Amino acid sequence: MTRTTCSGAGTPPPGPAELAFEPHLRWKRLSVVATGAGGPADEEGTVEFRARFSRRGRAGEMREVSRFARHEGAWVYVNGEVRSSP
């Protein structure tokens, strides 16, 4: 999967240039661990999440802190930092 970051003067990312799906990967659960800012008066915010999955029958977990920005009234993904991965 290619990650796209927000660049320029407040333009949102157009979305990933490509997506590669693993046929043996099954996403099981997404949990929000923490949030920062992102309230009604904020222009930016962060979300830390934990995603659990199984790959070929083995359990795994990915944690990421994602950064979001408000664009034309909607929240858009800017970028993320993977904190841990199996």
C-alpha positions, -999 to 999 in steps of 0.1 A, spaced: 0 0 0 14 34 -9 8 61 17 0 96 5 8 127 25 -8 161 24 14 187 8 11 222 -5 -12 249 8 -39 230 26 -47 206 -2 -59 172 9 -43 140 -2 -59 125 -33 -58 90 -17 -33 62 -22 -18 58 -57 -22 21 -54 -35 -5 -30 -21 -40 -27 -42 -65 -9 -29 -97 7 -52 -126 0 -43 -143 33 -47 -111 55 -80 -107 75 -86 -75 95 -104 -84 128 -107 -53 149 -99 -16 150 -96 1 184 -90 38 191 -63 40 218 -60 78 221 -69 111 204 -54 145 204 -72 177 194 -96 173 166 -125 191 183 -150 214 166 -127 244 167 -95 225 157 -80 223 122 -58 193 130 -60 163 152 -44 129 158 -58 94 164 -38 65 177 -53 32 168 -46 -5 172 -56 -28 143 -57 -66 149 -55 -90 121 -47 -126 112 -24 -137 84 -24 -174 75 -40 -182 108 -15 -163 130 -26 -133 150 -10 -99 145 -14 -63 156 -4 -29 141 -4 4 160 -4 38 142 -7 74 151 -25 91 123 -27 128 116 -58 144 102 -66 179 89 -98 196 83 -104 204 46 -136 222 34 -153 211 67 -143 174 64 -115 155 82 -89 140 58 -60 117 65 -26 135 62 -1 108 73 7 83 99 35 68 119 35 31 126 45 25 162 47 -13 162 40 -41 138 45 -78 141 
